[in-house]
Structures are given as C-alpha cells and as structure tokens.
Amino acid sequence: ITKLTSRILTMFTANADEEEINNFYKIVSKNVKKYRNEKNLSQLELALTIGQKGNAFFNYAENNTRNKHFNLEHLFLISNTLNVDLSEFFKE
C-alpha cells in the first residue's frame, strides 16, 4: 500500500472495526467485477490495461483473497478504462 493510500484508509477506517473494513473491500471488489463483466472484459484484459503484468493480483483483489485489495490508483485506472465514475465502486 502506498503511503497516501495508507493514510486515506487510516482516516476512513479509524472508527471502523475489521468486519466493516472487510465489507468495504467486498463492496469495492464486487463492483469492479460487475462493471468489468458489463464491459465483457476478462480479468487479464483489464489487468494488462491498467499496467499489471498478469491477472494474479487482479484475481486476488477482485475475490478478496490473500489480503490483496485495489488501491486508489488501481480504481482510478479501472474507472477510466471502463468509463465508470469512480464513485460507483463504493456503492452498495
């Protein structure tokens, strides 16, 4: 996690417990997957488009495994690629 992302998460999660944080990550991941599927892109296609070398990290982040999560830069690039407003990733 970059220093900026870490600071933002600390501010956002300062009063949140672990369950709330995990739910937040699940919401973001679910929405990334939803919009990726709507655009008929594979994990690999989207991962490569945002500068990842493969889809392993993307798979982990999208499925909330191995403690991997999308950071703000990832979400910014994904929103631009999918032409989806960044705020859509945070909606329940």
NORGI-V107386 format. One record per residue. N is the residue number from 1. RES is the residue in one letter. PHI is phi in whole degrees, 0 to 359 (* if undefined). NEAR is the number of other ideal C-beta (glycine too) atoms within 12 Angstrom. Layout:
BEGIN
n = {N N}
res = {RES RES}
phi = {PHI PHI}
near = {NEAR NEAR}
END
This chain:
BEGIN
n = {1 2 3 4 5 6 7 8 9 10 11 12 13 14 15 16 17 18 19 20 21 22 23 24 25 26 27 28 29 30 31 32 33 34 35 36 37 38 39 40 41 42 43 44 45 46 47 48 49 50 51 52 53 54 55 56 57 58 59 60 61 62 63 64 65 66 67 68 69 70 71 72 73 74 75 76 77 78 79 80 81 82 83 84 85 86 87 88 89 90 91 92}
res = {I T K L T S R I L T M F T A N A D E E E I N N F Y K I V S K N V K K Y R N E K N L S Q L E L A L T I G Q K G N A F F N Y A E N N T R N K H F N L E H L F L I S N T L N V D L S E F F K E}
phi = {* 290 299 296 300 298 295 295 297 297 296 291 258 307 251 254 271 300 297 296 295 298 296 301 299 295 298 299 299 300 288 300 298 302 289 297 295 299 268 55 252 281 302 297 301 290 301 296 296 266 98 281 277 194 258 300 301 300 300 296 292 290 252 53 240 55 56 256 218 290 263 297 296 303 297 299 294 295 297 294 296 273 57 236 299 307 298 298 289 257 271 280}
near = {17 12 11 14 20 15 15 17 22 15 12 18 21 12 9 16 11 11 11 15 21 17 18 25 32 24 22 35 31 24 29 40 27 21 28 34 18 15 19 10 26 18 26 19 20 36 28 18 22 30 17 27 11 17 23 17 26 34 24 22 33 37 22 23 16 13 14 22 32 40 26 24 20 33 32 21 24 39 28 18 24 29 14 26 16 24 12 22 34 23 16 12}
END
